[in-house]
Amino acid sequence: MINLAQLTEADFERMAQEINEISETQSEETLLTILGNALHDSGLTISSSNSFEILQPKMFNEGTEKFSMKKSMKFVSDTDPLSPNEAEEEGRRFWQRFKDKLRVTICNDPKIKELFEGDGSLKNYLIIGIPLILAALSITLNPLGLVIIATVFALILKVGFQAYCDFALV
């Protein structure tokens, strides 16, 4: 697991460069498929629309069980990978659910306005934005967290921060 406090400016700069590259080289469908596979492989799925949480364990009903050791072990040992279409659909469901919640958080942040005005950088926003995403999803900066962060920011970069936030005003 990566500790955010140990990341340097150079680490955030590298993240920004990689996210820019991912955004420029990967299609939206590919990003959603990667996201869907990462969620599935981690045993997570999208919560129902009436739930406050965005992610929930796939292997047991979090509403009625705090945990299930047996169901978790069975899921890890017996689960089949998703088909590409299933993975894309899972990623799309996550993005549909999460993008509006994230939009409220990031579009009201003064640092994002600096990006709009050309005074900020993606690196500077990642320093603020990564903890916001991790907190919103109740996850840590582990391999799944890195995939979610890279995918979320790559999807936003595809449309542009300004367009992403302007959509919220429409």
C-alpha positions in Angstrom: 0.0 0.0 0.0 1.3 3.5 -0.8 1.3 6.1 1.9 0.2 9.5 0.4 2.4 11.4 2.9 5.5 9.7 1.4 4.8 10.9 -2.1 7.0 13.7 -3.4 6.3 16.5 -5.9 8.3 14.4 -8.4 5.9 11.4 -7.7 2.8 13.6 -8.4 4.5 15.0 -11.5 5.1 11.5 -12.8 1.5 10.6 -12.0 0.3 13.6 -14.0 2.5 12.7 -17.0 1.2 9.1 -16.9 -2.4 10.1 -16.6 -2.0 12.5 -19.6 -0.5 9.7 -21.6 -3.2 7.2 -20.6 -5.9 9.8 -21.6 -4.3 10.4 -25.0 -3.7 6.7 -25.8 -6.7 4.9 -24.4 -10.2 5.0 -25.6 -13.1 5.6 -23.2 -14.3 2.1 -23.7 -10.8 0.7 -22.9 -10.6 2.8 -19.7 -14.1 1.6 -18.6 -13.1 -2.0 -19.3 -9.9 -1.7 -17.3 -11.9 -0.1 -14.4 -14.6 -2.8 -14.5 -12.0 -5.5 -14.4 -10.1 -3.9 -11.5 -13.3 -3.6 -9.5 -14.3 -7.2 -10.2 -10.9 -8.6 -9.5 -10.9 -6.7 -6.2 -14.3 -8.2 -5.3 -16.1 -4.8 -5.5 -19.2 -3.8 -7.4 -21.3 -0.7 -7.7 -23.8 -0.1 -4.9 -27.5 0.4 -5.7 -28.5 4.0 -6.6 -30.2 4.5 -3.2 -27.1 3.7 -1.3 -24.8 6.4 -0.1 -21.7 4.2 -0.7 -20.6 3.9 -4.3 -18.8 0.6 -4.0 -19.7 -2.6 -2.1 -18.3 -6.1 -1.7 -19.5 -8.4 -4.5 -19.4 -11.5 -2.5 -21.8 -10.7 0.3 -24.6 -8.3 1.2 -22.9 -5.5 3.1 -26.3 -4.3 4.3 -27.0 -7.5 6.2 -23.4 -8.7 6.9 -20.5 -6.8 8.2 -18.2 -9.4 6.6 -18.2 -13.0 5.5 -14.9 -14.8 5.6 -16.3 -17.9 3.8 -18.0 -16.0 1.0 -14.9 -13.8 0.5 -12.6 -16.8 0.2 -15.0 -18.6 -2.1 -15.2 -15.5 -4.4 -11.4 -15.2 -4.5 -10.9 -18.8 -5.3 -13.8 -19.5 -7.6 -14.6 -16.3 -9.5 -14.2 -16.2 -13.3 -12.9 -13.1 -15.0 -15.4 -10.8 -16.6 -15.9 -10.8 -20.4 -14.7 -7.6 -22.1 -18.4 -6.4 -22.5 -19.2 -7.2 -18.8 -16.1 -5.4 -17.7 -16.9 -2.3 -19.8 -20.5 -2.3 -18.5 -19.2 -2.5 -14.9 -16.8 0.3 -15.5 -19.5 2.4 -17.1 -21.9 1.8 -14.2 -19.2 2.9 -11.8 -18.4 6.1 -13.9 -22.1 7.0 -14.2 -22.5 6.7 -10.4 -19.2 8.4 -9.4 -18.8 11.2 -11.9 -21.6 13.3 -10.5 -20.5 12.9 -6.9 -16.9 13.7 -7.9 -18.0 16.7 -10.0 -19.6 18.4 -7.0 -16.3 18.0 -5.1 -13.8 19.0 -7.7 -15.6 21.7 -9.6 -16.0 23.8 -6.5 -12.4 23.6 -5.6 -10.2 26.7 -6.1 -7.4 24.6 -7.5 -9.5 23.4 -10.3 -10.3 27.0 -11.2 -6.5 27.6 -11.5 -6.5 24.8 -14.1 -9.3 26.4 -16.1 -7.4 29.7 -16.1 -4.1 28.1 -17.1 -2.4 28.9 -13.8 -2.5 25.4 -12.3 -1.3 22.0 -13.4 -2.7 18.5 -13.2 0.2 17.7 -10.7 -1.0 20.4 -8.4 -4.6 19.1 -8.6 -3.6 15.5 -8.0 -2.1 16.5 -4.7 -5.6 17.6 -3.6 -7.7 15.4 -5.8 -6.3 12.0 -5.0 -7.2 12.1 -1.3 -10.7 13.3 -2.2 -11.3 10.3 -4.5 -9.9 7.9 -2.0 -12.1 9.3 0.8 -15.2 9.4 -1.4 -14.8 5.7 -2.2 -13.4 4.6 1.2 -10.4 3.0 -0.5 -6.6 3.2 -0.1 -3.9 4.0 -2.5 -3.2 0.4 -3.5 -3.2 -1.0 -7.0 -7.0 -0.7 -7.3 -6.8 2.9 -6.0 -4.2 3.7 -8.6 -6.4 2.2 -11.4 -9.4 4.2 -10.2 -7.4 7.4 -9.9 -5.7 7.0 -13.3 -9.0 6.1 -15.0 -11.1 8.8 -13.4 -8.6 11.6 -14.3 -8.0 10.2 -17.8 -11.8 10.2 -18.4 -12.0 13.8 -17.2 -9.0 14.8 -19.4 -10.7 13.3 -22.4 -13.5 15.9 -22.2 -11.4 18.5 -20.4 -11.8 19.8 -16.8 -13.7 22.9 -18.0 -16.2 20.9 -20.1 -16.5 18.3 -17.3 -17.4 21.1 -14.8 -19.5 23.1 -17.2 -21.7 20.0 -17.7 -22.7 20.3 -14.0 -24.0 23.8 -14.7 -26.3 22.7 -17.6 
